[in-house]
């Protein structure tokens, strides 16, 4: 990524995640759809799914992994299920939860996969859904009209580390890294967060 390129980022706080899960749970209760099983889409759906289970009193929480995006907005291969469910869902009302619905390919891949397991019903829910999606969720905490990369608290080290690695020329100092993240991604990162990214990625950035 050069200085002329830009990938706008919206950082989501933990409080926003809890509030979004609360909105999803209230939507579900108002709709009358009471799931027997909640399926978290690994990895982004883990945290919101656990909150929704808590709010709705659902004890059966499972997970499935769909591989699509790599770190830092790098698109991977076509979305596909790479880690299947660990138990049956035949005849059950299922709620699928993910963090963001971007292209819609993840939800479509899950629709095709879960249909073969013969649940009574499947309803997808997401914290954020972008206008460009080709497969819409039934329950959406927030719709995103202007495209941005959504940065969740559980992916800061992974994604920001990739943003820094993609910079060309690479930043030399921590101050430059912070400035470039602000200029190229509209992302304001704190010193503690940057230190964590540097440490776990083994980046060589000089002090200011």
Residue frames as qw, qx, qy, qz and C-alpha x, y, z in Angstrom:
[[0.000, 0.889, 0.458, 0.000, 0.00, 0.00, 0.00],
 [0.439, 0.288, -0.005, 0.851, 1.49, 3.34, -1.01],
 [0.076, -0.297, -0.374, 0.875, 0.97, 6.74, 0.53],
 [0.289, 0.033, -0.317, -0.903, -1.51, 7.61, -2.23],
 [0.488, -0.266, -0.774, -0.303, -3.78, 4.69, -1.42],
 [0.297, -0.261, 0.469, -0.790, -6.29, 4.77, 1.40],
 [0.464, -0.290, -0.824, -0.147, -8.39, 2.20, 3.21],
 [0.333, -0.493, 0.201, -0.778, -10.74, 3.96, 5.63],
 [0.433, -0.116, -0.862, 0.238, -11.20, 2.12, 8.92],
 [0.501, -0.584, -0.005, -0.638, -13.87, 2.35, 11.59],
 [0.255, 0.176, -0.849, 0.428, -12.72, 1.08, 14.97],
 [0.648, -0.485, -0.389, -0.440, -15.45, -0.55, 17.07],
 [0.150, -0.485, 0.642, -0.575, -15.22, -0.43, 20.86],
 [0.164, -0.106, -0.964, 0.178, -16.16, -3.25, 23.21],
 [0.254, 0.348, 0.509, -0.745, -19.07, -1.14, 24.48],
 [0.496, 0.356, -0.299, -0.733, -20.37, -0.88, 20.91],
 [0.345, 0.100, -0.915, -0.184, -20.15, -4.66, 20.55],
 [0.008, 0.251, 0.850, -0.464, -22.24, -5.19, 23.69],
 [0.359, 0.419, 0.203, -0.809, -24.77, -2.58, 22.57],
 [0.455, 0.295, -0.587, -0.600, -25.01, -4.22, 19.15],
 [0.245, -0.050, -0.967, 0.035, -25.57, -7.65, 20.66],
 [0.161, 0.336, 0.632, -0.679, -28.25, -6.14, 22.88],
 [0.453, 0.383, -0.139, -0.793, -30.02, -4.71, 19.82],
 [0.412, 0.158, -0.824, -0.356, -29.89, -8.08, 18.07],
 [0.099, -0.163, -0.927, 0.323, -31.32, -9.86, 21.11],
 [0.292, 0.397, 0.403, -0.771, -34.18, -7.36, 21.39],
 [0.463, 0.330, -0.443, -0.693, -34.93, -7.71, 17.65],
 [0.318, 0.039, -0.940, -0.115, -35.06, -11.47, 18.03],
 [0.048, 0.288, 0.796, -0.530, -37.37, -11.31, 21.04],
 [0.374, 0.423, 0.119, -0.817, -39.67, -8.84, 19.27],
 [0.436, 0.284, -0.641, -0.564, -39.78, -11.08, 16.18],
 [0.870, -0.141, 0.208, -0.425, -40.82, -14.12, 18.19],
 [0.814, 0.363, -0.450, 0.061, -37.96, -16.22, 16.84],
 [0.595, -0.660, 0.430, -0.161, -36.50, -18.20, 19.75],
 [0.575, 0.501, -0.644, -0.057, -33.44, -20.18, 18.64],
 [0.949, -0.314, -0.028, -0.022, -32.65, -23.60, 20.04],
 [0.801, -0.156, 0.150, 0.559, -29.02, -23.28, 18.97],
 [0.130, 0.957, -0.143, -0.215, -26.78, -20.32, 18.29],
 [0.863, 0.158, 0.167, 0.449, -23.92, -20.81, 15.82],
 [0.168, -0.873, 0.188, 0.418, -21.01, -18.40, 16.03],
 [0.766, 0.613, -0.048, 0.189, -19.13, -17.85, 12.80],
 [0.707, -0.502, 0.133, 0.480, -15.47, -18.26, 13.71],
 [0.459, -0.184, -0.593, 0.636, -13.78, -16.11, 14.55],
 [0.028, -0.251, 0.017, -0.967, -15.59, -12.79, 14.49],
 [0.566, -0.434, -0.388, -0.584, -18.91, -14.14, 15.69],
 [0.547, -0.139, -0.738, 0.370, -17.64, -15.61, 18.97],
 [0.118, -0.099, -0.467, 0.871, -18.05, -12.56, 21.20],
 [0.434, -0.047, -0.076, -0.896, -21.38, -11.22, 19.91],
 [0.658, -0.143, -0.672, -0.309, -22.81, -14.75, 19.89],
 [0.431, -0.160, -0.744, 0.484, -21.91, -15.27, 23.54],
 [0.115, 0.070, 0.292, -0.947, -23.56, -12.00, 24.53],
 [0.568, -0.059, -0.352, -0.742, -26.73, -12.84, 22.59],
 [0.606, -0.151, -0.781, 0.015, -26.84, -16.27, 24.24],
 [0.224, -0.138, -0.618, 0.741, -26.59, -14.58, 27.62],
 [0.283, 0.051, 0.067, -0.955, -29.32, -12.06, 26.84],
 [0.677, -0.002, -0.378, -0.632, -31.75, -14.65, 25.42],
 [0.671, -0.321, 0.573, -0.345, -30.93, -17.51, 27.78],
 [0.887, 0.363, -0.243, -0.152, -29.73, -19.85, 25.03],
 [0.646, -0.588, 0.484, 0.054, -27.38, -22.52, 26.38],
 [0.837, 0.150, 0.443, 0.284, -26.47, -24.37, 23.17],
 [0.170, 0.899, -0.255, -0.311, -23.69, -22.47, 21.44],
 [0.858, 0.083, 0.379, 0.338, -21.73, -24.01, 18.58],
 [0.006, 0.777, -0.300, -0.554, -19.32, -22.68, 15.99],
 [0.806, 0.404, 0.358, 0.243, -18.38, -23.09, 12.35],
 [0.295, -0.592, 0.290, 0.692, -15.45, -21.56, 10.49],
 [0.629, 0.710, 0.300, 0.100, -15.82, -19.94, 7.09],
 [0.531, -0.343, 0.254, 0.732, -12.57, -18.88, 5.45],
 [0.407, 0.831, 0.339, 0.170, -12.75, -15.74, 3.36],
 [0.142, 0.937, -0.176, 0.266, -10.83, -12.61, 4.34],
 [0.736, 0.001, -0.355, 0.576, -7.25, -12.69, 5.51],
 [0.382, -0.632, -0.292, 0.608, -5.85, -10.07, 7.90],
 [0.153, -0.502, 0.119, 0.843, -5.91, -6.38, 7.07],
 [0.559, 0.606, 0.114, -0.555, -8.57, -6.56, 4.35],
 [0.076, 0.390, -0.818, -0.416, -6.66, -9.05, 2.21],
 [0.834, 0.132, 0.019, -0.536, -9.26, -11.09, 0.35],
 [0.413, -0.281, 0.863, 0.080, -8.71, -14.81, 0.41],
 [0.041, -0.070, -0.880, -0.469, -10.25, -17.49, -1.79],
 [0.493, -0.355, -0.438, -0.662, -13.98, -17.99, -2.30],
 [0.457, -0.380, 0.502, -0.629, -15.80, -18.28, 1.02],
 [0.739, -0.017, -0.643, -0.200, -16.15, -21.87, 2.18],
 [0.762, -0.578, 0.147, -0.254, -16.69, -23.81, 5.39],
 [0.471, 0.535, -0.669, 0.211, -13.30, -25.05, 6.61],
 [0.034, 0.093, -0.867, 0.489, -14.24, -26.20, 10.14],
 [0.438, -0.374, -0.630, -0.521, -17.68, -27.84, 10.31],
 [0.592, -0.530, 0.132, -0.593, -20.14, -27.96, 13.19],
 [0.088, 0.322, -0.900, 0.279, -19.37, -30.33, 16.02],
 [0.271, 0.201, 0.845, -0.415, -22.93, -31.53, 16.56],
 [0.109, 0.442, 0.794, 0.402, -26.34, -32.06, 14.91],
 [0.171, 0.202, 0.180, -0.947, -28.90, -29.32, 14.28],
 [0.181, -0.242, -0.821, -0.485, -31.58, -31.41, 12.58],
 [0.309, -0.651, -0.674, -0.162, -35.04, -30.07, 13.37],
 [0.395, -0.546, -0.345, 0.654, -33.72, -27.13, 15.39],
 [0.174, 0.959, 0.174, 0.138, -34.29, -23.40, 15.06],
 [0.735, -0.106, 0.009, 0.670, -30.84, -21.97, 14.45],
 [0.044, 0.995, 0.013, -0.094, -29.45, -18.47, 14.82],
 [0.778, 0.194, 0.031, 0.596, -26.17, -17.78, 13.00],
 [0.187, -0.966, -0.044, 0.176, -24.16, -14.82, 14.32],
 [0.709, 0.237, 0.051, 0.663, -21.23, -13.05, 12.68],
 [0.278, -0.529, -0.156, 0.787, -19.59, -9.71, 13.28],
 [0.209, 0.565, -0.174, -0.779, -19.86, -8.16, 9.81],
 [0.673, 0.440, 0.588, 0.090, -21.69, -9.01, 6.60],
 [0.114, -0.562, 0.349, 0.741, -19.58, -7.53, 3.83],
 [0.217, 0.216, -0.687, -0.659, -19.93, -9.18, 0.42],
 [0.797, -0.001, 0.132, -0.589, -22.48, -11.71, 1.64],
 [0.634, 0.344, -0.681, -0.123, -20.37, -14.67, 0.51],
 [0.017, 0.207, -0.865, 0.457, -19.92, -15.96, 4.06],
 [0.556, 0.122, 0.473, -0.672, -23.67, -16.04, 4.71],
 [0.758, 0.361, -0.283, -0.464, -24.32, -17.67, 1.35],
 [0.425, 0.341, -0.834, 0.088, -21.71, -20.36, 1.99],
 [0.175, -0.073, 0.800, -0.569, -23.28, -21.02, 5.39],
 [0.683, 0.207, 0.132, -0.688, -26.80, -21.14, 3.95],
 [0.731, 0.340, -0.524, -0.277, -25.78, -23.87, 1.52],
 [0.290, 0.280, -0.860, 0.312, -23.83, -25.80, 4.15],
 [0.289, -0.028, 0.676, -0.677, -26.45, -25.66, 6.92],
 [0.715, 0.168, -0.116, -0.669, -29.33, -26.56, 4.59],
 [0.640, 0.223, -0.728, -0.105, -27.80, -30.02, 4.18],
 [0.137, 0.101, -0.832, 0.528, -27.98, -30.53, 7.97],
 [0.342, -0.468, -0.718, -0.384, -31.79, -30.18, 7.89],
 [0.049, -0.160, -0.541, 0.824, -32.52, -27.61, 10.61],
 [0.155, 0.688, 0.695, -0.141, -36.11, -26.47, 11.09],
 [0.213, 0.954, 0.153, 0.144, -35.08, -22.87, 10.36],
 [0.648, -0.122, -0.028, 0.751, -31.93, -20.76, 10.04],
 [0.060, 0.973, 0.190, 0.112, -31.78, -17.01, 10.65],
 [0.652, 0.155, -0.152, 0.727, -28.53, -15.03, 10.27],
 [0.245, -0.955, -0.165, 0.037, -27.72, -12.02, 12.48],
 [0.660, 0.256, -0.101, 0.699, -24.78, -9.62, 12.30],
 [0.311, -0.618, -0.249, 0.678, -23.49, -6.62, 14.20],
 [0.108, 0.643, -0.199, -0.731, -22.79, -4.68, 10.99],
 [0.649, 0.403, 0.613, 0.202, -24.05, -5.10, 7.45],
 [0.143, -0.399, 0.317, 0.848, -22.66, -3.18, 4.49],
 [0.563, 0.544, 0.127, -0.609, -24.81, -1.87, 1.67],
 [0.355, 0.525, -0.658, -0.407, -22.77, -3.78, -0.93],
 [0.386, -0.141, 0.900, -0.144, -23.72, -7.22, 0.40],
 [0.438, 0.088, -0.653, -0.612, -25.34, -9.67, -1.99],
 [0.565, -0.307, -0.764, -0.052, -26.88, -11.80, 0.80],
 [0.231, -0.571, 0.202, -0.761, -28.64, -9.93, 3.59],
 [0.172, -0.043, -0.873, 0.454, -28.97, -11.02, 7.20],
 [0.317, -0.627, -0.663, -0.259, -32.36, -11.27, 8.88],
 [0.454, -0.854, -0.211, 0.142, -31.23, -9.32, 11.94],
 [0.556, 0.434, -0.083, 0.704, -28.80, -6.39, 11.70],
 [0.414, -0.638, -0.360, 0.540, -27.68, -4.24, 14.61],
 [0.003, 0.783, -0.082, -0.617, -26.33, -1.49, 12.34],
 [0.729, 0.564, 0.316, 0.224, -26.30, -0.92, 8.58],
 [0.402, -0.521, 0.267, 0.705, -23.18, 0.61, 7.04],
 [0.545, 0.792, 0.232, -0.147, -23.90, 2.85, 4.05],
 [0.303, 0.864, -0.401, -0.007, -20.39, 4.16, 3.35],
 [0.947, 0.063, -0.271, 0.159, -17.90, 1.31, 2.93],
 [0.110, -0.785, 0.542, -0.279, -15.20, 1.08, 5.57],
 [0.606, 0.104, -0.764, 0.196, -13.06, -1.69, 6.97],
 [0.642, -0.659, -0.028, -0.392, -14.61, -2.52, 10.34],
 [0.402, 0.383, -0.706, 0.438, -11.95, -3.04, 13.01],
 [0.747, -0.549, -0.270, -0.262, -13.20, -5.02, 16.00],
 [0.365, -0.787, 0.445, -0.220, -11.44, -5.11, 19.39],
 [0.868, -0.213, 0.446, 0.042, -10.55, -8.79, 18.89],
 [0.805, 0.418, 0.248, 0.339, -8.69, -8.09, 15.62],
 [0.008, -0.985, 0.135, 0.105, -6.63, -4.96, 16.36],
 [0.468, -0.577, 0.594, 0.309, -3.25, -6.70, 16.56],
 [0.648, 0.208, 0.676, 0.283, -3.93, -8.84, 13.51],
 [0.432, 0.794, 0.388, 0.177, -5.33, -6.16, 11.23],
 [0.047, -0.981, 0.153, 0.106, -3.22, -3.16, 12.26],
 [0.581, -0.451, 0.577, 0.355, -0.09, -5.29, 12.03],
 [0.607, 0.360, 0.602, 0.374, -1.01, -6.09, 8.44],
 [0.214, 0.959, 0.180, 0.035, -1.76, -2.44, 7.68],
 [0.286, -0.852, 0.365, 0.243, 1.74, -1.52, 8.88],
 [0.627, -0.172, 0.661, 0.374, 3.38, -4.32, 6.90],
 [0.534, 0.607, 0.534, 0.249, 1.59, -3.19, 3.75],
 [0.023, 0.962, 0.008, -0.272, 2.86, 0.39, 3.95],
 [0.741, 0.145, 0.284, 0.591, 5.33, 1.27, 1.21],
 [0.441, 0.392, -0.696, 0.409, 7.69, 2.73, 2.13],
 [0.635, -0.444, -0.611, 0.161, 7.55, 1.16, 5.58],
 [0.286, -0.911, 0.045, -0.294, 7.33, 3.51, 8.59],
 [0.553, 0.377, -0.555, 0.495, 10.58, 3.89, 10.50],
 [0.014, 0.163, -0.602, 0.782, 9.44, 5.35, 13.82],
 [0.022, -0.457, -0.852, 0.255, 6.44, 4.81, 16.06],
 [0.142, 0.576, 0.194, -0.782, 5.38, 8.40, 15.55],
 [0.238, 0.290, -0.583, -0.721, 5.44, 7.90, 11.78],
 [0.118, -0.195, -0.965, -0.130, 3.42, 4.69, 12.12],
 [0.059, 0.560, 0.649, -0.511, 0.74, 6.47, 14.14],
 [0.187, 0.546, -0.107, -0.809, 0.65, 9.35, 11.64],
 [0.200, 0.168, -0.781, -0.567, 0.41, 7.00, 8.65],
 [0.030, -0.354, -0.930, 0.097, -2.39, 5.00, 10.27],
 [0.133, 0.630, 0.401, -0.652, -4.26, 8.25, 10.78],
 [0.200, 0.533, -0.323, -0.756, -3.60, 9.57, 7.27],
 [0.247, 0.187, -0.829, -0.466, -4.03, 6.35, 5.26],
 [0.300, -0.281, -0.910, -0.057, -6.71, 4.62, 7.35],
 [0.360, -0.572, -0.067, -0.734, -8.35, 7.39, 9.39],
 [0.818, -0.356, -0.448, 0.061, -7.41, 5.27, 12.38],
 [0.127, -0.758, 0.402, -0.497, -6.35, 6.83, 15.67],
 [0.855, -0.123, -0.484, 0.140, -4.40, 4.28, 17.68],
 [0.485, -0.848, 0.164, -0.136, -3.25, 4.71, 21.26],
 [0.112, 0.704, -0.692, 0.116, 0.33, 4.17, 22.42],
 [0.562, -0.240, 0.748, -0.258, -0.58, 1.02, 24.35],
 [0.842, 0.399, 0.296, -0.210, -2.38, -0.48, 21.35],
 [0.540, 0.758, -0.365, -0.021, 0.54, 0.34, 19.06],
 [0.175, -0.592, 0.768, -0.173, 3.01, -1.22, 21.51],
 [0.744, 0.007, 0.623, -0.241, 0.93, -4.40, 21.52],
 [0.785, 0.605, 0.038, -0.130, 0.88, -4.52, 17.71],
 [0.278, 0.780, -0.555, 0.075, 4.65, -3.94, 17.55],
 [0.415, -0.453, 0.756, -0.226, 5.38, -6.57, 20.19],
 [0.764, 0.106, 0.608, -0.187, 3.28, -9.40, 18.81],
 [0.753, 0.655, 0.058, -0.022, 4.27, -8.76, 15.18],
 [0.763, -0.278, 0.208, 0.545, 7.94, -8.31, 15.98],
 [0.417, 0.839, 0.170, 0.306, 8.06, -5.01, 14.12],
 [0.595, -0.188, -0.085, 0.777, 11.20, -2.88, 14.21],
 [0.059, 0.859, 0.255, 0.440, 10.03, 0.69, 14.83],
 [0.427, 0.127, -0.382, 0.810, 12.29, 3.22, 16.51],
 [0.185, -0.689, -0.517, 0.473, 11.08, 5.44, 19.31],
 [0.257, 0.926, 0.239, 0.138, 10.08, 8.99, 18.21]]
